[in-house]
Amino acid sequence: MADDPRRRQPRRAVPGRVDVVDTILEESVGHLGNLSVGGMLLIAHRPLPDDALFQFRFNLPDAIGAGQPLEVGAHVLWQDRAGATGQSWIGLRFLGLSPDATQRLRAWAAQPES
């Protein structure tokens, strides 16, 4: 998939199913659709409040993987109903990423999709 030239950072589709956990409630809110150093597409189990802030955790599908899950602050930018019943597509922007998280996301997003 070619990346949209209007985007600030390259994004990449996430292979397989990578669950995203709300760290406050310690419950899964959905799974990753695509990912960049600037944000993510969340395929959520339900809509989230508009303009809300969240703290999420997920395992980046890379060599470090489950050994070092990423924790990210995220801001809901937009959402739309997905094709599957009860699911929503939610665009989120990352906030205050650690240098390590930024480096891992940048390296992962720059890899060619297989």
N, C-alpha and C positions, 0 to 999 in steps of 0.2 A: 504494500500500500504506500503510495507516494504521500509525503507529508504536505500539508497545506502551507504554502509559502507565507501566509499571513501570520502564522504562529511564531512566537518568539523563540521557542525551543523545539527541537525535534521530538516527536512523540512516537511511540511504538505500541503496536497491539501486544497484549499480554497473552502468551500461549497458555492453554489449559485453564484451570480455575484457581485463582489466587484469592482466598477469602480476605475480607477487610473487617477488622474488629474495632468497634467503638471502645476505646480504652477506659472511658468513664463507667460505662455500663457493663463492660466485659462481655459483649455479645456481638455476633456477626451482623453486619448491616448489609452485606452483599459481597460482590467480587469485582475485581479490576477488569475494565474493558480495555483501556489504553492508559499510557503513563508517559510523563515527561518530567524534566526537572522542575517545571513550573506548576504541574497539577496532574489530575487524573480524571478519567471517566469511570464513575462507579455505577455498576449495574446493581441497583439496590432492591432489597426485598419489599420496600415501601417508600413512599415519598419522605423527604426530610424537610424540616422547616426552611423556608426561603431565607437566604442571607445569613444562615446560622454558621457558627463556628464549631468545629469538632476536633477531637484528637483521635487519630486512627493508627492502627498497627497492621502491618502485613509483611509477608516474607517475599522479598524481591526474588524473582526467578533467575538467580545468578549463581555463581560458584559459592558464594557465602551463604545464600539462601536462608534456611531455617535457623542456622547458627546465630545470625544477627538480624532479627526482624527490624524493619524500619518503623519508627514512630514519627508521624507527621501531624502538624496542625493543618487544618484545611477549612476553607471558606466556601460555602455553597454559592455558586455563581448562577446556575440555571438548572432546570430539571424538566423532564418530559416523560410521559408514559411510554414504556417500552412495549414491544409487541406481545410479550408474554404477560398473562394475567397476573396482576399484583406486583409487577416490577416497574421500576423507574430508572431512567438514565439520568445521572446527575453529574454535572460538570463542577469540579472543585479546583480551587487554586490553593497551592501549598503556601503556608506562612511560617517564617522563621525556621527553615531547615537547618540542621546542624551541618558543619562542613563535611563530615563523613557521609551523611545522607545525600547531600548535594553531589559529592564526588561519585558515589555509587549510582545514583540516578542518572547522572550525566554519562557515565561510562556505559550503563545498560542501554539507555535510549539511543546512543550513537552506534550500537552494534547493528549490523544488517539483520533484517528479519529472515527467519528460515522458513 
